[in-house]
Amino acid sequence: MKPIVISRIISAPLEKVFQTVSDVQNFRQAIPHITNIEFLTSQQVGAGTRFRETRVMSGREHSVELEVTEYKINDKVRMISEAGGALWDSTFTVSHEGAESVLLELRMEIQPKNLFARLLTPLIRGMVAQGVKSDMDAVKSYCESKS
């Protein structure tokens, strides 16, 4: 399945943008529909961090467990989760875009692991992409308002 790739140009320091998407507590502050974060490891930032994120989607709360599998300061953070019979592999990257802006990109790959997920994933892809766009807009607003 083709990955979902969404990007935003953000007028904020690169470090601020990276800290917003790579630190779960900061990400929660930026995304209004995340209602709770529960850490499953004592580590709260960086590769090896595991947590449960609860957010409101379509008027209902949904929780998913995520693990940070890759973390390169001021460059990228990768998180994976398994939900609904699929592996969700999301990588945020940040890079300078001109003198005072940052390019934030999210690449999300969805790998169905069973028949149900193979059938459902194409049907919900558009909804997932809209949710990702909303998250990226919220990160942009949050970073630009805090700069």
C-alpha angles and dihedrals in degrees: 000000000000112000122245109243120186127171138183134190107227126194097218138092114289091235091056093050092047093048090051095055099033101046108068093210091054091046089053090054090052098046111063097197095058102100102177144011121198117186115221093189131047087239112085103181133039138022112339095033111136124189145159115237121199119195138164114252123173090351095306133095117246127183129205132178116231135185127202104228100170130029126173113170114248091356116064147340124197126199130183133193138171116224137147093009094303139099111236112202114185127180125186116198128186128197138162114271106190125321100310107016139080130213110222115191130183119196114189121187120191118200114187112216101189141029094263092054092045089056098040102041097070089049095053098037093097092050090049091049090052090051091050091050089051091051092049091049089051091050090050092050092045095049095044093048092050095049 
